[in-house]
Amino acid sequence: QVQLVEFGGGLVRAGGSLKLSCVASGTGFRANSMSWYRQAPGKQRELVATVLSDETLDYLDSVKGRFTISRDDAKNKNTVYLQMNNLKPEDTAVYYCRADWIFQSYWGQGTQVTVSS
């Protein structure tokens, strides 16, 4: 059974930084893509950043230049990171990790990121 576990959320002041990590366990196959989503109270979940198996990157416009997604596939670890710099109060949300293989996708449980003004 594949499981995704996120680490690194917390409370930070505006302008600060946080780094989120997500580790997928229970499989020896490299994920086709790994992504970070977020959901703020009263809003729909949105895609923040994604990294494909060929290292192609894509970002939500509002985080471009501030957030960096990366992955570590050494020994099929299926680990993805999200470095978040210059955080803003509007970045406050629960951040979810998602990993996609050909036939299935899995989500982490989410980690809270709160940015105070």
VOMI-516152 format. One line per 3 residues: for each residue x, y, z of N, C-alpha, C. Coordinates in steps of 0.1 Angstrom, whole numbers, always signed. Last residue first. Example, Ala and Ser with C-alpha at 12.3 -4.5 7.8 and 13.67 -1.06 7.14 Angstrom:
BEGIN
+128 -22 +71 +137 -11 +71 +129 +0 +79 ~ +132 -57 +78 +123 -45 +78 +132 -33 +78
END
This chain:
BEGIN
+8 +381 +91 +12 +394 +85 +20 +403 +96 ~ +17 +347 +90 +12 +358 +97 +17 +371 +91 ~ +9 +318 +75 +18 +329 +73 +11 +341 +80
+9 +284 +79 +2 +296 +83 +12 +307 +82 ~ +2 +252 +67 +12 +263 +66 +4 +276 +69 ~ -3 +219 +76 -7 +233 +76 +4 +242 +75
-4 +192 +54 +3 +198 +64 +0 +213 +64 ~ -18 +160 +43 -18 +175 +44 -10 +180 +56 ~ -17 +134 +38 -27 +138 +47 -28 +153 +48
-12 +127 +2 -8 +128 +16 -19 +133 +25 ~ -26 +106 -23 -25 +119 -16 -19 +117 -2 ~ -20 +90 -55 -21 +90 -40 -19 +104 -35
-33 +73 -83 -27 +85 -77 -29 +84 -62 ~ -27 +49 -109 -32 +53 -97 -25 +66 -92 ~ -16 +42 -134 -30 +38 -131 -35 +43 -118
+10 +54 -134 +2 +53 -146 -13 +50 -143 ~ +11 +76 -106 +17 +66 -114 +7 +64 -126 ~ +16 +105 -87 +9 +99 -98 +17 +88 -105
+12 +121 -56 +21 +113 -65 +12 +105 -75 ~ +9 +150 -37 +2 +140 -46 +13 +134 -55 ~ +5 +168 -7 +14 +161 -17 +6 +151 -24
-9 +198 +4 -10 +183 +1 -1 +179 -9 ~ -13 +222 +28 -6 +218 +16 -6 +203 +16 ~ -37 +245 +39 -32 +231 +41 -26 +227 +28
-26 +279 +40 -34 +268 +35 -29 +255 +41 ~ -13 +310 +31 -18 +302 +42 -28 +292 +37 ~ -6 +328 +12 -1 +314 +10 -6 +305 +21
-14 +352 +20 -23 +345 +11 -18 +331 +8 ~ +8 +362 +35 -4 +357 +42 -14 +349 +33 ~ +37 +348 +19 +27 +359 +20 +15 +353 +28
+72 +342 +18 +58 +338 +20 +49 +349 +23 ~ +98 +340 +7 +90 +352 +6 +75 +349 +8 ~ +98 +305 -3 +104 +318 +1 +95 +330 +0
+97 +272 -1 +88 +284 -2 +95 +295 +5 ~ +103 +242 -16 +110 +253 -9 +101 +266 -11 ~ +92 +212 -15 +87 +225 -19 +94 +235 -10
+101 +179 -27 +102 +190 -18 +96 +203 -24 ~ +96 +144 -27 +94 +157 -34 +95 +168 -23 ~ +106 +111 -34 +106 +122 -24 +105 +135 -32
+112 +84 -43 +99 +92 -45 +97 +102 -35 ~ +133 +66 -42 +127 +72 -29 +114 +79 -31 ~ +148 +51 -60 +133 +51 -60 +127 +56 -48
+174 +57 -56 +169 +45 -50 +154 +44 -49 ~ +165 +91 -60 +176 +81 -57 +171 +69 -50 ~ +148 +110 -65 +144 +97 -69 +155 +87 -67
+136 +139 -54 +148 +130 -52 +143 +116 -55 ~ +126 +170 -67 +123 +157 -63 +137 +149 -62 ~ +112 +203 -62 +123 +194 -66 +120 +180 -61
+100 +236 -66 +97 +222 -64 +109 +214 -69 ~ +100 +267 -51 +108 +258 -60 +104 +244 -56 ~ +85 +300 -50 +85 +286 -46 +93 +278 -56
+90 +324 -62 +91 +323 -48 +92 +309 -43 ~ +87 +323 -89 +98 +331 -84 +100 +331 -69 ~ +53 +317 -87 +65 +317 -95 +75 +327 -90
+29 +319 -73 +41 +314 -66 +54 +314 -74 ~ +10 +326 -91 +12 +335 -79 +24 +330 -71 ~ +9 +306 -111 +14 +319 -114 +18 +327 -101
+20 +274 -102 +9 +284 -101 +15 +298 -103 ~ +44 +257 -123 +40 +264 -111 +27 +272 -113 ~ +63 +229 -134 +52 +239 -136 +47 +244 -123
+90 +212 -149 +84 +219 -138 +72 +228 -142 ~ +105 +181 -159 +97 +193 -163 +90 +199 -151 ~ +117 +158 -152 +122 +170 -145 +115 +183 -150
+105 +136 -161 +116 +141 -170 +121 +155 -164 ~ +85 +132 -143 +97 +123 -143 +108 +128 -151 ~ +76 +165 -132 +74 +153 -139 +87 +144 -138
+63 +184 -106 +75 +180 -113 +73 +166 -119 ~ +43 +212 -98 +44 +198 -102 +57 +196 -108 ~ +25 +234 -76 +36 +231 -84 +37 +216 -87
-3 +238 -69 +8 +248 -66 +20 +246 -75 ~ -36 +235 -76 -23 +230 -79 -12 +241 -77 ~ -61 +238 -50 -54 +243 -63 -40 +237 -64
-93 +233 -37 -79 +229 -37 -73 +233 -51 ~ -113 +262 -31 -110 +249 -37 -96 +246 -37 ~ -120 +277 +1 -116 +277 -13 -114 +263 -18
-125 +276 +28 -135 +282 +19 -132 +282 +5 ~ -91 +278 +36 -105 +277 +41 -115 +283 +32 ~ -71 +265 +9 -73 +275 +20 -88 +273 +24
-50 +240 -1 -65 +244 +0 -66 +253 +12 ~ -27 +230 -26 -30 +236 -13 -45 +239 -13 ~ -3 +206 -38 -16 +213 -39 -17 +220 -26
+25 +194 -55 +20 +200 -43 +7 +208 -46 ~ +35 +163 -71 +29 +176 -71 +26 +181 -56 ~ +50 +142 -94 +48 +145 -80 +45 +160 -79
+47 +117 -119 +47 +131 -115 +45 +132 -100 ~ +53 +90 -120 +53 +98 -132 +54 +112 -129 ~ +75 +75 -95 +62 +82 -99 +64 +90 -111
+91 +44 -98 +93 +59 -98 +79 +65 -102 ~ +85 +17 -76 +84 +23 -89 +84 +39 -88 ~ +83 +5 -53 +97 +6 -58 +97 +13 -71
+63 +15 -25 +64 +11 -39 +79 +13 -43 ~ +61 +23 +1 +53 +12 -3 +53 +9 -18 ~ +61 +60 +3 +66 +46 +7 +56 +36 +2
+70 +92 -4 +61 +81 -8 +67 +68 -4 ~ +74 +121 +14 +80 +109 +11 +69 +98 +8 ~ +79 +155 +12 +69 +145 +11 +76 +132 +7
+84 +187 +28 +89 +174 +22 +78 +164 +22 ~ +88 +222 +26 +80 +210 +28 +86 +198 +22 ~ +103 +249 +42 +105 +238 +32 +97 +226 +36
+98 +284 +44 +95 +271 +49 +99 +261 +38 ~ +105 +318 +52 +106 +307 +44 +102 +294 +51 ~ +91 +352 +54 +99 +341 +58 +98 +329 +48
+72 +370 +46 +86 +372 +41 +95 +361 +45 ~ +53 +368 +75 +54 +372 +61 +68 +375 +57 ~ +63 +342 +97 +59 +355 +94 +60 +358 +79
+48 +309 +102 +60 +318 +98 +55 +332 +95 ~ +41 +277 +113 +38 +291 +114 +50 +300 +111 ~ +41 +247 +92 +42 +255 +105 +38 +269 +103
+54 +217 +76 +45 +229 +78 +48 +236 +91 ~ +71 +195 +75 +77 +208 +73 +67 +220 +74 ~ +60 +166 +56 +67 +172 +68 +70 +187 +64
+38 +140 +46 +44 +153 +44 +50 +158 +57 ~ +36 +108 +31 +37 +116 +44 +44 +129 +42 ~ +18 +84 +14 +26 +97 +13 +25 +104 +27
+19 +50 +6 +15 +60 +16 +24 +72 +13 ~ +7 +21 -10 +15 +33 -11 +9 +44 +0 ~ +8 -12 +0 +0 +0 +0 +9 +12 +0
END
